Amino acid sequence: MAFDAGARTASTVNFLDLPFSGLDLDGALDAISVRASLDLPFAYVATPNVDHVVCLANEPARRTRYDHAWLLLNDSRVLKGLARKAKISLPLAPGSDIAEHLFDTVIDKYEPVTIIGGDRESIEELKRVYDLRDVRWHEPPMNLKQKPGAIVRAAAFAAAQPSRFTFICVGAPQQEMIAYAIALRGDARGVGLCVGAALDFLSGSAKRAPKWMQGLGLEWLHRLASEPGRMWKRYLVTGPKVFSLFAEWRASIAA
């Protein structure tokens, strides 16, 4: 098993016991674009948000997948704000913005692009929007977390594709599980991006919050209002636990 350490950037920002890469959106895009242009072993990008952080605290076994990410980018304005309270500069580089910029400015419509996750309708719409000519799509089954065989098959599919970019969009922790499994194989190339619902936003199958709501850190409220049945627990029950985690972490580093 060989992970390419090329790994973490020198400017790691430790926050809530996670080694975030000290890159903002522009820095992350530059690093991802450069690496994808080189013939290097597969490396993946994880984009933790509040939900990821809280669930990681409840399931420490998830940590391995974050520890082996090449880039660990902050996907949350809430985390950025909490870090500021601790006098820590935690740049913001949302996965949805990264995906959008890559499709807008980096990915050529003729190059192969691998996507794991999504449904046929949204993939076809994404192809139409960006005039993509060579999308390699794999649709894993539901309840992926409990199906190790399906994780292995998704990883094998990704490794078999000649893509510079592999978008893994099945939610946490499933997407990080797949990315980690791809890296473990040792025979894959390119950059994997664990970016959740990013491609749903780009295809139009889901609506992202308006820019003014994003700027105010209210993207969570927009998602809650858009999908209350699916999102209420994440934002009203799980999410607020980040404040107690922050208080505990701050006390631990002050001790």
C-alpha positions, 0 to 999 in steps of 0.5 A: 500500500503506497500513498503518495505523500506529496501529500499535505501542504506545508501550511497545515492549519490544525483546528478541532484536531483536524489537519486542514490544508491552509489553502483558500479556493484559488490556492486549492484550485491551483494545486488541484489543477497542477497535480491533475496535469502530472502523471502521479499516483491517485490522491484525493481531496476531502472537504469537511463541513460541520456535519463531517466534523460532528460525525467524526467525533462520534465515529473516530474510525472515520479519521483514517480517511481524512488523515490520508487525504492529500488536501483537507479543505474547509467547506464551512463558513461556520467552521471558519467563524469558529476558528476566527474566535480561536484566533486561527485563520482557516481559509474557505474552499467549498467543494461545490465551488471547486467543482464549478471552477474545474468544469468552467475553466479547467476540464476540456469537454473532450477529456474523460471525466469519472463520476461516482454517484448521482443519478442518470438524469442529473448526469445527462444534464451535467453532460449537456450543460458542459457539453461533456463528450466522455463521462465515465459514470458509476452508480453505486447502490444505496446504503453504501456504507454497509456494503464493502463489496460495493466500495471495492467495485466503485474503487475498481471502476475509478482505477480503470478510468484514464481520468485526470479528475474523479468526482465522488459524490455519494455523501460522507462518509461513503465518498471518503471510503471510496476515495481511500479504497482507490488510494489503497489500490496503488494503481490509480492516477489523477485526483479524486474530489469528495464533493457531495452534492456539488454536481447536483448543483451544477446540473440543476437537479438541486438549487444552491443558496443565493450568493448573498446567503452563502456570504452570510453563512446561511447556505445551511438554512437554504438547504434546510428550507429546500429539503426539510424532510431530509435535512432537518436532523443534520442542521437542527440536531447534529450540526449544533453539536459543533459548538460544544465540540469547539468549546471542548477543543478550545479548553483542551488546547488551553489546558 
